[in-house]
Amino acid sequence: MTALLAIGTQKGLFLATSDDDRRTWQLSSAHFPGTAIYATAFDTRGPGPRLLAGVDSSHFGPTVTVSDDLGRTWQEPDHAPLAFPSDAGATVERVWQITPAGPDEPGVVYAGTQPSALWRSTDGGLTYELITGLWEHPHRSDWGAGFGGQAVHTILPHPGDSRRVLVAMSTGGVYRTGDGGKSWAPANRGIKAYFFPDPWPEYGQCVHKVARDATDPECYYAQNHHGVYRSTNGGDTWESIADALPSDFGFAMVAHPSTGGTIWSFPLTSDGQREPVDLRCRVFRSTDAGRTWQPQERGLPTGDYYPVVLRDAMCADNASPAGVYFGSRAGEVFASRDEGDTWSTVVAHLPDVLCVRAVTI
């Protein structure tokens, strides 16, 4: 088994490889040096893994590139693969998310961007078409920008129905389609937006990340801007699962790849104090869908710890037992090969880590 770990940073994409069951890692030099990589993904539906990267160049702008040989070569389009129609009055500022669809839709890849828009590719991520049903939504003029920008950062195609997709954006909240993207409806009932005069609006929530349960496709977990929630009815309603956590603020939310009810979070003190609770580097795992949470810190740094883990800087791989990974804005990346029970350092002293994705082949 070979484990692959893609690490997107403010100054390039790094690829780590392990051939000894994730005990040790070999790190590449930077791909696309000097560019910010906010999104990366492995597409394992084909004969070999395809690696996709959202490359954000301050000189050339954003693009998506793909590699079918694990980064030895890259296919870079001649023209911008994501571009609004000339009459849209908008330009793509950043690619925040890349998500391959399910196995029943080979070649389909979704991308989420800033400003908040959803795109669909049918050629494996080389070119994309704007999903106008979301872009032309009557709520769009009310969607705001979170601290990092206004972006679609979560894309969850339904595993049993390709017409159903759930997205989340900051700010705007959760939206769903059941007709392949033609129409979209907000799905935020129960998610609090404390910063509004009405803290329970139909939309406008600042949802930081949503993950789907491994075995129940109607069960979702959301990390909100203060608030951690679970929905057991496909997003119709949400209930808090934050009571057993040391804080309800954070960015990341990761679900186990195959065990239902198991999720990971990295709580931070508050929106005004963005540092780990009690200055301790700890991941929290729940194995009962958020009813209880257990800290996991064996092997992680001890002593005061300040760095933040961003929304896409935590992930799990597809092995058994699952590997869990996270990177910090201090440029460290940590890995666990036993579902968070113990941790080791993959690499340190990288630029700010923006995203991580892992897979075993």
N, C-alpha and C positions, 0 to 999 in steps of 0.2 A: 504494500500500500504506500502510495506517495501522497503526502499532504501538501497542498498549495495554499499559500496565504498571500493575498494581494493587499498592499498597504498604500492607501492614497494619502498624500501629505500636501502641505502647502508648496512644496518644491519638488514634486515629482512622484512617480509611482514606483514602489519597491516590491519585489516579488521574493517571498521566502519559500523554501522547499524543504521538506523533511522526508527522509526515506527510512527512518527508524521509529515509526509509530509516534511521531511528534515529540520525540525526546530532544533532538537537536535540529537546528535550522541553518540553512545556507541562504544568505541574503544576496540579492543582485545589486548592482549599481542602479542609479535612478534612471527610469524610463521617463521621457518627457521632462528632463531636468528644468527646474525653474518655473514649472507650471503647477497650478493647483488641481488636484484630483479629488473632487467632491463625491464622485460616484464610480464604482467599479462593480463588475459582476462576472460570475462564471456561468456559462450556459453549457450544461452537460447533456443536452438532449440529442446531440449529434454523435458521430463516430468518435470524436475527440472533444475535449473541453475547448470552448471558445471563450477567450477573455475579452471583456469589453471595458473601456475606460472613458469616462467623461473628462476631457482635458480642457482646462480653463486657462488660456493664454492671455495675459494682459495685452499682448500685441496683436494676436490674430483672432482673439475671441474664443468662444466655446465650441467644442466639437466632440464627436464620439468616434473612437477608433477601436478596431477589433484585431485580435491576434489569434490565429489557429495553431500556433506553435509555442504557446506559453511565453510570448514576449520576444522571441528571437526576431520576428518581423511583425510589422503592423500594417494594416490596411487603413490608410487615411484617405477619406474622400476628397475629390477635387473641389467639390462645392460643399458648403455648410449642410450637414445632413439634417439639421433641424433649423428651419427658417419659417417665420410667419409669412403669410401672404402679404403682398405689398400694401394692401389696404387695411391691414390689421392695426397699424399704428403702434407696433411693438417690435422689439428685437429680443432674441434669446440672450439672456445675460449669463446664465450658468446652468449646467446640467447637474441636478441634485440627486437623481435616482435613475438606475437602469435595472429593469426587472424582466427576465425572460418569462413568457407565458407558460402554461402547462404543457404536458407532453402531447395533448390532443391538438395543439396549435404549433406545430414545428415551424420555426422561422419567425414566429411572432415575438417581438421584444417591445416592451413599453419603456418610455423615458418620461421623467418628470422634471420640469424646468422652473427657473425663475425668469420672468414672472410666472405665476401659477398657471401651468398648462400641462396637458397630458398628450403624449405623442405615441404613435403606434408604427412599428416597423414590421414588414412581412418578409424581409430578406435577411433576417438574422442580426439586425442592428446596423446595417450599412446606411439605409435611408429611412426617413420617418415622415409620417403624415400627421398633421395636427388633428386632434379629436375635437371637432368644432362644438359638439354638444356641451362640453365642459367650458370651453373658451368663451362661448357665447351665452353662458348661464346668466340669468338676470341678477344673480347675487354678485357677479364678478367685480362690479364697481365698488362694492363694500368690502371686498377682501383686503386685508391690510398686510403690512410687512412686519414680520417678527424681527428680532434682533439681527438675525442672519440674512434677512431678505424675505421677499414674498415668493414662496416656492411650494410646488408639489414634491414632497419628500418621501411619501409612502405610497406604494402601488401594490395591491394584493389581488391578483386575478383569482377568481374562485376555482378551486381544483375540480369541481364537478360540473361547472356550467360556465363556458367561456364567455357567455354574454354578461356575466356578473363580474364587476370589478369594484373594489373599494379603494379610494384614495384618501390621503390626508394632507392638509396644507397648513402652513403657518403664514398668516393667520387666515382662518376661514373654517377650519375644522374638518370633519369627516364627511365625504360625499360618496354615494353609491350609484351605480348604474345596473340595470337588469336587462338592458336591451342593446348591449354591445357599444355603449357610449353615446347613443342618440340623445338620451335624457339622463339627468342626474338629479338626485334629491339629497338634501342634507340629512345626516344621521348622527345627531349630537345630543339626543335627549338623555339627560342625566350627567352630561359633562359640564362642569362649572367654568364660567368665564368671570372670575371675581373682579376683573378690571372694568367691567361694563356696569352701567347703572342697573340694568337687568342682568343678574349673573347667570341666568339660565336662558340664553337666546337660542333661537332656532339654528343659527350659524354664527361664525365669528370667533369660535374657540381657537386657542393657540395649542393645537395638538402637536406634540413634539415627535411622536413615533407610534405606530400601531404594528402589532405582530399578530399572526393568526395561530391558533392552537394547532398542534401537529395532527391530532386525530379527530377533532370536531371542527369542521369547516365553518360552522356558524358561531364559533367562539373566538373573540378577539380580545387583545389586551392593549391598552393605550397608556402611554406616558404623556401627560398633559403639562401645560405650564401651571404648575401646582395642581396635582391630582393624578392618581393612578387608578385606572378603571378596567372593568371587564364587561364585555357584552356576550350573552349566551344565545342571542337571537339574531345574529347576523348584523348587529348594529342598530336594531330598532331602539333599544334602550341600553344604558350603561349604568353600572353600579361601582361604587368605590371599593378598591382593594388595597387602600393605602394605610389602613389602620395599624397594621403590624410592621410597617416600614419606619425607619427612623426619620424620614422626610418624604413628602409627596412631590418634591421637585427633582427633576433630572431630565435627561434627554433620551437615553437609550432604552429600548425594550426588545428583548430577544426571546423567541420561543424555541423550545427543543425541536430538533428536526423530526423526531419520531415518537416521543413520549408525550402524551396528552397531559396538560395541566402543569408542565414544567416550564418556567420562564426565568429570565435573569434581568436584573436592573442594576443601575449604578446611581444610587441616590446622591443628590447634592443638598447642601444646607437650605438654600432658598434662591429665588430669582435675584435678590439683592446681595447674596453672599454665595457666589458660585464656586464652591469648593466642597470636597467630600465631607460628609457629616462627621464631626469630631476630628476632622483632619486625618481620617484613617482611610487608607486605600482598601476598600472593601466592595466586593460584588455581593449582591443579595439574590438568592435563589428561592423560588417557591416551587414545591412539587404538588401543591393542591390548588392550583389555579388562583393563587393570590390570597388564599385565606390565611396562610402563615408564610413567613419569610425567614430564611436563615442566612447570616453573614458568611462569606467565604473569603478568607484572607491568607490562608497558609501558603507561604512562598511569595506573597506580595510585599512591597516595601513596608517597613515598619517606621515608626516615628511620624512626625508631622508631614502630611502629604497634601499638596494644594492643587495639582493639575485636574482639569476637567476632562470627562469623556463625552464626546459629542454624539449626536443621535445615530449616526451610521458608523461610529467607531467601535462598535461591539457586534459580534456575530457568533454563530455556531457553525461547525462543519457538519457533514452528513455521515460521520463514522459512528461506530458503536464500540465503546461509549463515546458520546459526542465530545468533540473538542469545543472549547469556548475561548474567545479571543477578545481583547480590547486594547485600544491604543489611546494615549493621552495627548493633550496639547503640549506636553513636555517632550514629546518625541519618543516615548517608550511604548513598546508593544509586549503584552503579556499573553501567555497561552496556558490553557489547562487541557490535559488529555483525559481527565476523569470527571468531566461535567462540573468543574469548578471546585472540586475538593482540594486540589493542590494546583499551584501556579508556578510558572517559570518565566524568565525574561527571554523573549525572542530577540529583541534588539533594543538599544537605547540610543539616544543622541540623534534621532532623526528630526526632521522638521515637524511642525504641528501635525498630528495624525488626524485626518478628516474622515476617513472611512477604512474599514477592513472587511474583507470577504474571504471565506475559506471553503475548501472542498477537498475531498479525498478521492483518488482515482486508482 
